[in-house]
C-alpha cells in the first residue's frame, strides 16, 4: 500500500497476487474512478525469489509455499512418503511464479485453438500470440 490509507470500501477486491490476480488488478486499476485492493497471504519477496537455484528452498518453505501435497496414488509418487507428491503452490507477491525457478512456458497452440473451437472468440493461438510476445519482451524501455 505504500503511504496510501486502507479504505473501508473498494470497487474491486482481487484475492491473490499471482500472475492472474496481478494482471486483473492492473487492468481494473487503469480506470481512475475505480479503487482496487489486492490481497495476498504471503510475505514480501525474498532475494531467493530471483535466484533460479533457490527454487527448492522456496517450494519447501512454509513462508513462500502452502506446503500442499497430492492425494496418495497407486502408481505415482512412488518415491515419496505415503505416495504423496509435493504440490508446490506459492504464496507471496507473484503467487506460484515466485517458486518456479524463473521458468516461463507459452501455452500450447492446440490448447488455445481448442478454447476458440469451444466458442471462446479471440482465444485462438494466433489471437493470443501477440500478447504472449509482448509479455516475453521483459525489458526496461
N, C-alpha and C positions, 0 to 999 in steps of 0.2 A: 504493500500500500504506500510505502514511502511516507510522505507527510500528509497524505490525504486522510481525512477522518472516515471512520466507518459509518455508513449511513444506516438509518433504520429500515429503509426500503430500497430495493433495486428493481429496475425493469427486468433484468435477467440475472439469474444466478447459474453459473456453469460449475458443475461438480466434476472436478478432476482437471489437472493442468498437464495432461498428456498431450501428444501431438494433435489429437482430435479436439480436445477441450480448448487448447490454446488457439487453434485456428478458428473455432466457433466464437470464442470470446473476442478475438481480434476483429473478425468480421462484424460482430454486433457493435463493437466499440467504434466502428467507423461512423456511426450515426451520433453526432454530438448531442442529440437530445435524449439519448438512452444512457442509463447507468448500468454498468456490468460489474458483477463481482465473480471472481474465480476462487473457488475453494479447493485446496489441496491438502491432503493429510500429512504429507511428508515434509521434511525439513528443507532448508535452503540447500543448494547443491554443494557438493564437496569437490575438492580438486581431483578426487579419484574418478568423478564422472567424466572427466576429459582425458583419461588415460585408458586406452583400449585394453591394456594388460591387467587393469584393475577390475575387470568385469566380475571375476569370481569373488572378489572381496565384497562387491556391491550386491550381487544377487543372493549372497548368503547372509547379508547383513539385515537385521531386523529394522535398522534405521532407514534403509533405502529399498527394501523389498518386503512384501507382505508375507513371505515365507510359505506360500501355498505349495501343496503337493497334489499329485493326481490321486485318484482312487486306485486301490490295488488292481492290478491287471494280471491275467493268467499268462499271457505270452509277451509281456513287455516289462520294462523296468527291472529286468531280472537281477541286475547287479545292485539294486537299491534296497534299502531296508523296507521290509514288508511289501516289496514290489510296487513301491510308490515313487514315481519320478518327481524331482523338483519341478515346480512350475513358476519360474521367476516372473514376478509382476512388480514393477517398480512403483514406489511412492515418493513423490517429490516433484518439483517443477520439471516437467518433461515426461512424467509417468514412466512407463517401462522403457522408453527410449534412453533413459539415463543409465540403464544397466545392460544395454545390448552391445557393448564393446564398440560403439560408434558405427555399427553396420547400418546400411540403408539398402533396401531392395525395392525396385519398382515392381508394381503389381503385374501379374501375367496378362498377356494380351487376351487369351481365351477367357479369362475371368471377367475382364471388363466387357468384352463383346457379349458374354452371357448376360451380364447386367442389362445391357442395352436390349438384347433379344427378349428379355423378360418384361420389357415395357419401360425401362428407365432411360428415357430420352436424354441424350447428352453424356451418357456414361460409357459409350464405346471407347475402345482403346485409343483410337485416333482423336477422339474428342477430349480425352483427359491428358493425352501426351504433352500438350503444351504446358500444362500445369506441373506435370512431373519434371519436365525440363527446367521450368522456372525454379522449382524447389531445389533442383540439383545444382544450380548456379549459386552456390552459397559463398558469395564474395562480397566484400565491402566495396561499395561504389566509390 
